[in-house]
């Protein structure tokens, strides 16, 4: 019985593949982070960091894009 329990235990080693999943699918990463933050903290941290990187990058990109769009319209109106 102990041998079976040893094989079924959850390995929480984080890993870069979880971070890549968070980078390419940030919303899935946020949901998984929320679900795993107590059960598997290292894996949750890895996928959360990947998601956070993507969300921050996209937010900065949108702010820059909107700023340039506003600047372009402002220059055309002069």
C-alpha positions in Angstrom: 0.0 0.0 0.0 2.8 2.4 0.8 4.3 1.7 -2.6 1.1 2.8 -4.4 0.9 6.0 -2.3 4.5 6.9 -3.2 3.7 6.6 -6.9 0.6 8.7 -6.7 2.1 11.7 -4.8 2.1 15.0 -6.6 5.6 16.2 -7.7 5.8 19.9 -7.2 9.0 20.9 -8.9 7.8 23.9 -10.9 9.6 23.8 -14.3 10.0 26.0 -17.3 7.3 24.2 -19.3 4.7 25.4 -16.9 6.0 29.0 -17.3 5.8 28.5 -21.1 2.2 27.4 -20.8 1.6 30.6 -18.7 3.3 32.7 -21.4 1.4 31.3 -24.3 -2.0 30.9 -22.5 -2.0 33.6 -19.8 -5.6 33.4 -18.8 -5.3 29.6 -18.4 -2.2 30.2 -16.4 -4.0 32.6 -14.0 -6.8 30.1 -13.4 -4.3 27.3 -12.8 -2.3 29.5 -10.5 -5.4 30.2 -8.5 -6.3 26.5 -8.3 -2.8 25.2 -7.5 -1.4 27.9 -5.2 -1.9 25.8 -2.1 -1.7 22.3 -3.5 1.5 22.8 -5.6 3.1 26.2 -4.7 6.2 25.8 -6.9 4.3 24.9 -10.0 1.8 27.6 -9.3 4.5 30.2 -8.9 6.1 29.1 -12.2 2.9 29.3 -14.2 1.9 32.5 -12.5 5.2 34.2 -13.4 4.7 33.2 -17.0 1.2 34.6 -17.1 2.2 37.8 -15.3 5.0 38.4 -17.9 2.6 38.1 -20.8 -0.1 40.2 -19.2 2.4 42.9 -18.3 3.9 42.8 -21.8 0.5 43.0 -23.5 -0.6 45.9 -21.2 2.5 47.9 -22.0 2.1 47.2 -25.7 -1.6 48.4 -25.6 -0.6 51.6 -23.7 2.1 52.4 -26.1 -0.1 51.6 -29.1 -2.9 53.8 -27.8 -0.5 56.6 -27.0 0.9 56.5 -30.5 -2.6 56.4 -32.0 -3.6 59.5 -29.9 -0.3 61.3 -30.8 -0.9 60.5 -34.5 -4.5 61.9 -34.4 -3.3 65.0 -32.4 -0.6 65.7 -35.0 -3.1 65.4 -37.9 -5.5 67.8 -36.2 -2.8 70.6 -36.0 
